[in-house]
Amino acid sequence: MMAHGQFLLKVEGLTVSFDGFKAVDNLSFYVEPNECRVIIGPNGAGKTTVLDLICGRTKATDGSVKFKNHELLKMREDQIVHAGVGRKFQTPSVYEDLSVFENLEISFPKGHSVFGALSFRRTVDVTARIQEIAETIFLADLLAEKAAFLSHGQKQWLEIGMLLIQDPELLMLDEPVAGMSVAERKKTAELLNRIIQDRSVIVIEHDMGFVADIATRVNVLHQGKMLSEGSMAHVQADPKVIEVYLGH
């Protein structure tokens, strides 16, 4: 176990109540650099809510979320993004009528000055970075292709690329392989294993085969609480997990 100071993300006592119902209940976990943390659990366990709390979309009732020792719970969503936390939702939100290149270009961080966007030009640096990201997400040969013509899986990769180009240190993905073909799932596992060489990822997923391919550590959530935590082998063998989750 690393010393607490070295964690990229520290979630402690995180709680959110909706009308007295605790959707997330006193949850604590720690994410290290270069880690793929997968959160699994039955529907309604609070998995997506955890991501909503970390990225500022939902306000916590109690607890602390520290990213590189900055308290995220005091920040707005856009400030959290600027701090280095990227979030992908379940449905891909790419710009269908723009090309792959343009989707990546539009996501490139342009500085946060008022004139940033106006003075931004297609520089050699930007083009090189787009090329590099396109290689990573298996779309290098499709840069001129309209996003509308991509397969479902390719759209998911493009959206991951749109986050990667902003260079977040923590990337959060909600069910990234839902609806993908077997071949696309394999490539997505390859992609995530590549991504965590220089950043951390939190993934919510139902597909256990995919989880086994990517997870450094697994958290099992049940009714907003942490039921089990550890390696895939550890949580799969945990009697509590078998009872509430794998048994269904």
Backbone torsions as a table, in degrees:
resi	resn	phi	psi	omega
1	MET	NA	133.9	178.8
2	MET	-78.5	160.0	173.4
3	ALA	-64.4	147.3	-175.1
4	HIS	-55.0	-30.3	-177.1
5	GLY	-65.9	-22.1	-173.9
6	GLN	-90.3	-1.7	179.7
7	PHE	-74.3	143.0	176.4
8	LEU	-75.0	-42.2	-178.2
9	LEU	-130.8	130.6	176.7
10	LYS	-122.9	114.0	177.3
11	VAL	-106.9	121.1	-175.4
12	GLU	-134.3	122.8	175.7
13	GLY	59.9	27.8	-174.6
14	LEU	-67.6	125.5	-176.4
15	THR	-140.2	139.0	169.1
16	VAL	-140.3	132.1	178.4
17	SER	-113.8	133.4	171.4
18	PHE	-112.4	110.5	-178.9
19	ASP	50.5	45.9	176.7
20	GLY	84.0	-12.7	177.1
21	PHE	-89.7	122.6	-179.4
22	LYS	-85.2	100.2	-180.0
23	ALA	-71.4	-35.1	172.5
24	VAL	-130.1	127.9	-166.6
25	ASP	-126.3	98.5	173.3
26	ASN	54.8	51.7	-174.6
27	LEU	-91.3	133.0	176.1
28	SER	-133.9	133.2	169.6
29	PHE	-160.7	162.3	-173.5
30	TYR	-129.6	129.9	-179.1
31	VAL	-110.7	128.6	179.8
32	GLU	-89.4	162.9	172.2
33	PRO	-60.1	149.9	176.8
34	ASN	57.3	41.0	-179.0
35	GLU	-120.5	142.8	169.8
36	CYS	-108.9	104.5	-178.4
37	ARG	-97.4	122.0	-179.8
38	VAL	-109.4	131.9	177.7
39	ILE	-106.8	120.2	178.6
40	ILE	-121.0	168.8	178.3
41	GLY	153.7	162.1	-178.8
42	PRO	-61.5	162.8	174.2
43	ASN	-56.6	141.3	179.5
44	GLY	81.9	7.5	-179.5
45	ALA	-76.7	-14.9	179.9
46	GLY	103.1	14.2	-173.5
47	LYS	-63.3	-53.3	-178.8
48	THR	-64.7	-35.4	179.0
49	THR	-59.8	-36.8	178.1
50	VAL	-59.6	-45.7	178.2
51	LEU	-64.5	-40.1	178.5
52	ASP	-59.8	-37.4	179.9
53	LEU	-70.7	-42.5	-178.0
54	ILE	-65.4	-38.8	-175.5
55	CYS	-90.4	1.4	173.7
56	GLY	86.8	6.0	-179.6
57	ARG	-72.8	-33.8	176.0
58	THR	-119.6	139.7	-179.2
59	LYS	-88.4	131.2	180.0
60	ALA	-72.9	151.1	174.6
61	THR	-84.3	-32.3	-175.0
62	ASP	-159.2	160.5	174.2
63	GLY	104.7	-169.3	-174.8
64	SER	-144.1	140.1	172.7
65	VAL	-129.5	106.3	-178.9
66	LYS	-108.2	125.0	176.4
67	PHE	-111.3	116.8	-174.5
68	LYS	50.1	41.7	179.1
69	ASN	65.3	13.6	170.9
70	HIS	-99.9	131.2	-179.6
71	GLU	-75.0	109.6	-177.7
72	LEU	-73.2	-26.3	-175.2
73	LEU	-65.7	-16.2	178.3
74	LYS	-93.2	-4.3	-173.1
75	MET	-102.9	157.9	172.9
76	ARG	-81.3	164.4	-179.5
77	GLU	-54.2	-46.2	-177.0
78	ASP	-66.8	-33.1	178.4
79	GLN	-68.4	-35.5	179.0
80	ILE	-66.3	-40.4	175.9
81	VAL	-61.5	-46.7	180.0
82	HIS	-63.2	-29.4	179.5
83	ALA	-71.0	-19.4	176.4
84	GLY	119.4	23.0	178.6
85	VAL	-112.7	118.2	-179.9
86	GLY	-108.0	145.5	-174.8
87	ARG	-135.9	129.6	175.0
88	LYS	-113.6	131.6	-178.1
89	PHE	-88.8	177.8	-174.3
90	GLN	-64.7	-44.7	-179.0
91	THR	-89.8	133.7	179.3
92	PRO	-66.2	135.9	178.8
93	SER	-120.8	68.3	176.1
94	VAL	-93.4	161.3	177.7
95	TYR	-85.6	102.7	-170.3
96	GLU	-58.0	-38.0	-173.7
97	ASP	-91.0	4.2	173.8
98	LEU	-100.9	157.5	177.3
99	SER	-73.9	167.7	175.3
100	VAL	-56.1	-45.8	179.3
101	PHE	-56.7	-47.9	-176.5
102	GLU	-67.1	-35.5	176.5
103	ASN	-61.1	-41.7	179.7
104	LEU	-71.8	-39.2	-178.4
105	GLU	-63.5	-41.8	-177.0
106	ILE	-67.0	-23.1	-178.9
107	SER	-89.8	-10.3	-177.8
108	PHE	-63.5	131.5	-178.5
109	PRO	-65.6	128.0	-172.3
110	LYS	-107.6	21.3	-174.3
111	GLY	77.2	157.3	-171.7
112	HIS	-108.6	17.6	176.7
113	SER	-80.9	160.0	179.3
114	VAL	-59.1	-35.9	-175.6
115	PHE	-88.5	-6.5	-177.1
116	GLY	-50.3	-50.9	-175.5
117	ALA	-67.2	-36.6	-176.3
118	LEU	-71.3	-40.4	-174.3
119	SER	-88.1	-0.5	-177.7
120	PHE	-71.5	126.9	177.2
121	ARG	-124.1	160.9	179.9
122	ARG	-74.4	87.3	-175.1
123	THR	-87.1	167.3	177.9
124	VAL	-57.6	-41.0	-179.4
125	ASP	-59.4	-45.8	-176.6
126	VAL	-64.8	-46.6	-179.1
127	THR	-60.3	-41.4	179.6
128	ALA	-63.9	-41.7	-179.6
129	ARG	-66.3	-41.3	178.5
130	ILE	-61.8	-43.1	179.0
131	GLN	-59.8	-44.8	-178.6
132	GLU	-63.1	-45.9	179.3
133	ILE	-65.5	-40.9	-179.1
134	ALA	-61.2	-38.0	175.2
135	GLU	-61.4	-47.6	-177.3
136	THR	-59.0	-39.6	-174.3
137	ILE	-97.6	17.5	174.5
138	PHE	64.7	27.3	-178.3
139	LEU	-122.1	18.9	-176.5
140	ALA	-59.2	-32.5	-178.5
141	ASP	-85.6	-2.3	-173.7
142	LEU	-119.2	20.8	-175.6
143	LEU	-59.8	-31.6	-177.9
144	ALA	-87.8	-8.5	-176.3
145	GLU	-73.0	139.5	173.7
146	LYS	-68.1	138.9	-178.3
147	ALA	-58.0	-30.6	-179.4
148	ALA	-57.9	-28.8	-175.5
149	PHE	-90.3	-0.7	179.4
150	LEU	-75.5	155.3	172.9
151	SER	-71.0	167.6	178.5
152	HIS	-55.6	-46.9	-179.0
153	GLY	-62.2	-42.5	179.6
154	GLN	-63.7	-35.8	176.6
155	LYS	-64.1	-39.2	178.2
156	GLN	-62.7	-43.6	179.1
157	TRP	-63.7	-40.8	179.3
158	LEU	-60.0	-42.3	-178.8
159	GLU	-66.5	-36.8	174.6
160	ILE	-62.5	-40.0	177.1
161	GLY	-62.2	-37.7	179.8
162	MET	-65.5	-28.0	174.3
163	LEU	-81.0	-43.5	-177.2
164	LEU	-59.6	-34.2	-176.6
165	ILE	-67.2	-19.3	175.7
166	GLN	-85.3	-3.1	175.4
167	ASP	56.2	49.9	177.5
168	PRO	-70.6	151.7	175.6
169	GLU	-87.8	-18.7	176.0
170	LEU	-131.8	126.9	-178.3
171	LEU	-117.4	131.8	-179.3
172	MET	-118.5	124.4	-174.7
173	LEU	-123.7	129.6	-178.5
174	ASP	-103.7	108.7	179.9
175	GLU	48.2	60.4	-174.0
176	PRO	-65.8	-23.7	-177.0
177	VAL	-103.4	6.4	177.1
178	ALA	-57.0	129.6	177.5
179	GLY	79.9	3.9	-179.6
180	MET	-88.5	156.0	173.2
181	SER	-73.4	165.5	179.5
182	VAL	-59.1	-43.1	-179.6
183	ALA	-63.0	-40.6	180.0
184	GLU	-67.0	-37.0	177.8
185	ARG	-61.7	-44.1	179.5
186	LYS	-59.6	-44.7	-178.5
187	LYS	-68.2	-33.8	178.6
188	THR	-67.2	-38.0	175.9
189	ALA	-61.6	-42.9	177.6
190	GLU	-60.6	-43.9	179.7
191	LEU	-60.1	-47.5	-178.3
192	LEU	-66.4	-38.2	177.9
193	ASN	-64.7	-28.6	176.2
194	ARG	-75.1	-43.3	-177.2
195	ILE	-59.6	-40.2	-173.8
196	ILE	-76.7	1.7	172.7
197	GLN	-66.5	-27.4	178.1
198	ASP	-136.7	21.6	171.7
199	ARG	-162.7	174.5	177.7
200	SER	-108.7	153.7	-178.1
201	VAL	-133.4	137.4	169.4
202	ILE	-112.8	126.4	-177.0
203	VAL	-123.2	136.9	169.5
204	ILE	-102.9	129.6	-174.2
205	GLU	-152.8	151.0	175.5
206	HIS	-106.7	-25.1	-173.6
207	ASP	-78.1	104.6	-173.2
208	MET	-66.1	-33.9	177.6
209	GLY	-62.3	-42.2	179.0
210	PHE	-66.4	-41.7	178.7
211	VAL	-58.1	-44.5	-179.2
212	ALA	-61.0	-32.1	-179.4
213	ASP	-75.0	-23.2	-170.5
214	ILE	-118.5	-25.1	-164.5
215	ALA	-75.4	131.5	166.3
216	THR	-82.2	-47.6	175.5
217	ARG	-139.1	152.8	-179.2
218	VAL	-122.2	135.0	170.3
219	ASN	-109.4	131.6	175.1
220	VAL	-105.6	122.2	-179.9
221	LEU	-103.5	142.1	176.5
222	HIS	-147.5	120.5	-179.2
223	GLN	51.3	43.0	174.8
224	GLY	78.3	-1.0	-179.4
225	LYS	-113.5	157.4	176.4
226	MET	-78.9	116.0	-178.9
227	LEU	-89.1	-37.4	-177.0
228	SER	-160.6	154.9	-179.8
229	GLU	-151.0	138.9	177.6
230	GLY	154.8	-157.9	177.4
231	SER	-69.4	164.8	177.0
232	MET	-56.3	-45.4	-179.1
233	ALA	-60.7	-40.7	-178.7
234	HIS	-63.1	-50.0	-175.8
235	VAL	-71.3	-31.8	179.0
236	GLN	-66.8	-27.5	-178.7
237	ALA	-92.6	-5.3	-176.6
238	ASP	-74.0	119.5	-177.5
239	PRO	-54.9	-36.0	-179.9
240	LYS	-63.9	-39.5	-178.6
241	VAL	-69.0	-44.9	-179.7
242	ILE	-57.6	-41.2	-178.6
243	GLU	-62.7	-53.3	-170.9
244	VAL	-88.3	-21.7	-167.0
245	TYR	-122.0	-62.6	-173.8
246	LEU	-71.6	-21.1	178.7
247	GLY	-71.7	-17.8	-176.6
248	HIS	-82.1	NA	NA
